[in-house]
């Protein structure tokens, strides 16, 4: 076939569309790869567009070319003849002006596409996108995240991360979750244990596991249900420790990167841990089994290597473990006034009641607390009452979500062991090794109570 005839074959609309798609996607791909190389696209979603989306568009363009050529061959075989294309002569000034205009508009369109694409990627990685647009069931987690210490860390920094492998894994899971959202077929509440990457790839970007923290003093204040809302304070010295401490012991002994702790859990919340294996830096291995555990139970469980998230499991979006804890914290912070008689008791009672909706709860809290003090003798501080009503309503809005069946204590918090098993999942005195040793349950290995509150 002559050169002219071969050129005529690609004039079919499908072939021309394929050439356009392949060329445009190739240009955009090169531009975005350069942008990523220069650090202009740190967005985790950029991997989807650059290394998945654009190559697919390029492939579709390449496939359209032979398809169009085949259709053109068949048309020629049937005796059909397509229209000849006009001759473009750049020796003419008018043709040069038109060509220059097309080139300029094409360049402008590419810039617009790149800017719009970058904006889309940036928006898709925002917590607002995760918590409000596509992931409506995540409203409790999104609300808790807004009031957490890590509210300056975006969702994708922990839940997706960088790299094509991480992106494909977690966004494939995201497509499945999106299907459940569209079909309104998702658990209520959403399970508290997420499929997270290893902690050193997330927490380790800011926190240094080899750092020796030493000791820290913490004071926990609780209040009574009596008229004076009597305060009780407990002061503890926490032996946070770390790999570099003289003994290498303490709470953060578990975070030693030279130490490996594997365990088996038998429930979805990872609260039941019947077996633990410790591999120490010297290579020695010790296995601990809970009293009465059987081989069948272990076989039915799932294995995991311990990392930061096994203790700090709700660090990014914590729901209060109880209404009592939430009210105590707000009294300590000054949001709920201790000057109001029985405010702790009445506040807890209102928060623990069952309501059909958040609006109904907010109205009931307002009416309930005001109504209670209308029945009391003596003068009530109106400003303190107003402030306390608002604080109790805020507690409810941050911790209770009737539509998702989320309320106080629905998600265990493994830091400590006051309202959840926490440390006692392993440090309960029942996990023993074959040599008779056991995982310590000595309280003072982690903390020591102070006689006086500082």
N, C-alpha and C positions, 0 to 999 in steps of 0.2 A: 504494500500500500504506500502510495506517495506521501511525502511529508505533508502536503496540503490536505490530503484526505484524512490523515491521522489527526491533524489539528481540527478538522471539521467534526470529528467524532466527539470531542469534548464540549461541543457547543450545545449539547442537550441541557435543559434547565437543571436537571438533577446533578449532572457533572459539574456545571458551573457553581451550583450551590455548594457542592462538596469542596471544590477548590476554595471558595470563599470561607467556608467554615474552617478548613484545615489551615489556611493562611492566617486568618484572624486569631485562631486559638494558639497557633505557633508564636505569633508576635506577642500576644498577651502572656503566654507561658514564659517566654524569654524575659519579658519585662518584670513579671512577678518573681521569678527566680532571682533576678538581679536585686530586686527590692528586698527579698528575704536575706540574700547574702550580705546586703548593706545594713541589715538590722532594722529595716523599715516595717517589717511584718512579723512581730513577735507573737501575733495571735495564733493560738492553737488551731483555730478553724482554718487558717491559711493552708494547712496541709491538705484539707479536703478539696479546696478549689484548685490549688496549684498541681498537686500530684495525683488527684483522683478525677476531679471535674473536667479540667482542661484537657488532659489526655483522652478522656472519653469523647469529648467534643471533637478533638483532632481525629480520633479513630472513626467516628461517625462520618466526618468529612471525607476521609480516605475511602471509606466503603461506598459513599455516594458516587464517587468518580467512576469506578468500573461499572456500577449499576447504570449510570447515565450513558456511558459509552455503549454498553450492551443494548440499551433501548434505542440508541441512535443507530447502531448497526442494523437492528431489526427494521427500523423505519426505512433505512436506505434499501434494504433487501426487498421491501414491499413496494419500492419505487417512489417512496415519498422523498421529497427534497426540502430541506429546511431553508429558511431565508438566509441569503448571504449577509454577513455582517458588513457594516459600513467601514470604509477605510479611514483610519485615524492618521492624519498627516500633521505632525508637529511643526512642519515648516510654516503652517498658517498661524497667524497671531491669535485668532479666535480659538483655535484648537488648544494652543498653549495656555490661554487664559482659563479655559474650561478644565484642562488637566490639572493646572495649579490649584484651582478652586476645589476640585475633587480631592486632591492630595491634602490640602489644608483641612477640609471638613473631615476627612478620614482620620487625620492626626488628632483633631479636636474630639472626635467620637471615641477614639482609643483612650484619650486622657479622661474623658467623662466616665467611660466604663471602668477604668482603673480606680478613679476616685470613688465612684459609687460602690465598686466591689470592696474597696478597703473599708468604706463606711459600713457596708453590710456585715463584713467580717467582725469589725469592732463592736457593732451592735449585738451580733450573735453571741459574743463572748461575755456580754454584760450580765450581771446578776439580775437586772430587770427582765431580760429576755428569759433567763432560766426560771425566775420566780413568778413572773406575771403573764408572759405571753403564751409560751408553749407548755409550761409545767405548772398549770394551775393547782394540781394536787400537792405541789411542793410549797404552797403558801405558808404552812406552819414553819417549815425549815427556813424559808426566805425571811419571814418575820423575825425568827429567832436569830438568824445571821445578822440582821441589821443592828441588833443590840448585843452582839458578841464581841469579844476582844479581837477577833479576826475579820471584822467587818470591812477592813481595807484590803482583804484578800478576795479576789474574785472566785466564783464557783469553778471555772474551768482550770484555774491554777492547781487545784487539788483533785478535781474530778476527771480531768482529761490529761492535762500536761502536754509537753512537747513531743514531737516525733510522730511519724506516720503510723507506727504500730499501735501506740497508745490511742491515737485518734481513731483509727479504724475499729479497734476493739470497743471503745466506749461509745462511739457514735452508732455502731451497729446495735448495741444495747439501747441507745437512745431512740432508734427507729422502732424497736420493739415496744418501748415504753410509750412512744407517741401513738402507736396503734392502740394501746390499752386506753390512753387518754381519749382518743377519738371515739372509741367504742364504749366509753364510760365503764371500762372493766379493769379497775385497779383496786388494790387493797386499801382499806381505810381502817387504821392509819397506814401510811407508807412505812415499810419496815425500816427500823433504825440502823441496821447494819448495811453499809454501802460497799459496793465492789470497788475498793480503792486501790490505787497503786501503792507499792511499798513506801513506808513513811519517809525513808531517806530521800526519796525522789520528790516528796512534797514538803513535809515539815523540815527536812534537812536542808532546804534552800535558805532557810532563815535561822533554824536552831542547830546548834552544834552539839551532837551527842557525846563527844569526848570531853566536853566542858565539865569541870567539877563545880557543882553548885554550892555544896556545903549545907549548912543549916539555915532555916528560916523560921521566924515566929509568926504564927497565925492565930487570930482571935475569932472565935465563933460566938455570936451573941444570939440568944433566944429570949422569948418573952412569954410571960404567963397569961392565962385567961382571966386573971383577977382584975379588979377595977383599976389598979395602978399599972397594969401591963408590966409586971415586975420583970426586970432584966436579969438574966443569968449569962455569965461570960465564962467561956472555957478557952484557956490559952495553951497552945501546943508548940513545942519546938519540933519542926519537921526535919528529919534527917534526909534531905534531898539527895545528898551524896553525889556520886558519879564515878566514872572509871579512874579519875585522877586522885581521888581521896586516898589517905593512907591505907584504909582497909579495903577500898574499892566497893564498899557496901553502901546501903542507903536505898531510898526509893528508886533513884535512877540507876541503880545497879542493873536493872532490867534493860536499860538503853545502851549498855556497853556494846559497841560494834564488834568487839572481839568475842562476845558471848552469844550463843545461839540457844534460844528457848523455843522448842516446838511443843504444841499441845493439840489435844483432840477435844472438840466441843460437840455436844449432842443436841443442841437446840439452836433455833435460828438467831436468837439474840446473843449467842456466845456467853451465856451465863452459867451453863453447866459444863464444867471442865473436869472429866474424870481421869485424865492422863497427861503428864507433863514430862518432857525430856530436856535436860540441861546439858549442853556441850560447852565445856569451859575452855578458856584460852590455851590451857596446857594439853588439850585434846581428850581429857577425861570426860566420860559420859555417865549420867545418872538418870534413871527413869523413876518416876513417882506415880503411883496409882491410888485413886480414892478407894476408901473402904467399900467392899462389896461389888466393885465394878467387875463386869464379866467381859470375856473376849468378844461376845456378840454385840455388846453395847459399844465397845471400841470400834468394831468393824462397821457399825452403822453410823458412827460419827464422822466428822470431817476434820482434817488436819490443817494446821496453820502455824506459821512461824511468827512469834510474837514481835510486835514493834510498838512504836509510840501510841498508835491508835487503839491498841487493846486496853489502855488505861484512859487516854485522852479521847474517848470515843464520841463525845458530844461537844468538843471544844469549839466547833464552828457554829453550831446551832443547838443550844441547850434549852430544853424545856424543863422548868422547875420540877423537882421530884415530888413536892407536896405543896399544898396551899399554905401550910404552916411555914415552910421554909421561905416561900416567896414573900409572905407578909413580914416575917422576921427581918429579911434582908431590906425590905422597904422601910420598916421602922428604923433600922440602923442607919439607912441612908437619909432619913428625915422626910421621906415622902408621905408616910402615914404617921400622924402625930400621936405620940405617947400621952399627950395631955388629955386626949379624949378617953373617958372611962370605958373599959371593956372593948376598946377598938380592935385589939388583936383577936379576941374571941369572935366578935361580930364580923370582922373582915374575913376571917377564915370560913365562917359559916356561910357567908354570901358567896364566896368563891367556890365552895364545894357543892353548892346547889346545882341542880340540873336545869338547863335552859334549852329552848328549842333553837335559838339563834344567838349570834353575838349581839345584835341590837336588843333583843329581849333581855340578855344578861346585863348589858350596860344600864338599861333602864331599871332593872330590878336592884342592881347594886346601889344606884343613886337613891331610889325610893326606900330601899331597905335600911341603909345606914342613916339617912335623914329621919326616917320614920322611927327608928330605934331611939334616937336622941330627943325626939319630940315627946317621948314617954318618960324621959328621965328628968328628975328634979335638978335644979341648979342651972347656972348659966353655962352655955356651950359656946366655945370659941368658933364663930362662924367661919373665919378664914381657915382655921385648922380643919374644920369639917369639910369645907370645899376642897381643900388640898388633898385630904385623905380619900374622899370619894374619887377624885381624878386618879390618884395613885392606884387604888384598888381596880378601877376600870382598866388602867394600863396593864396591870398584872394579868387580868383576864385576857385582854387582847393579845398579849405576848405568849400566853401559855395554853389557852383553851381554844379549840377550833371545832365546834360541834359537827360541821359538815364532814370533817375528816376523822371524827372520833378521837381527836387528840386532846388529852387533858393532862393534868399533873401526874407525873410518874409513869406515863405510858412508855417513855424511853429510859432505860436504865442508864445511870451515870457511874462509870467504873472508877472515878476518882474518889477514894475513900470507901466507906462501908456503912454509912448511916442509914440511907433509905434503899440502897441497892446492895447486892452482894459485893460488888467491887473487888477489893483485895481478897476477900474471903472466898472467891471462886477457886483460888489455889491455896491461900494461906489460912486454911481452916483447921489445920492439925490432923486431917484425915488422909492426906496424900503422903504415902510412905514408899520408900525404896526397899529393894530386897535385903539390903544390909541393915534395915531397921531405922535408918535416918528418915526424917520427914521434912517437908517444906515448913519452914518456921512459922509459927503463929504467935511469936513473941511481939507484943505491941510495941515495945521500945526499940525494936529493930528499925521501925519506920518513924516513930515519933515519941516524944516525952512530954507529959503534962507538967505545966508550970504551976507552982503554988500560988503565984501572984500574977494578976493580969497586968501587963505593961501599959 
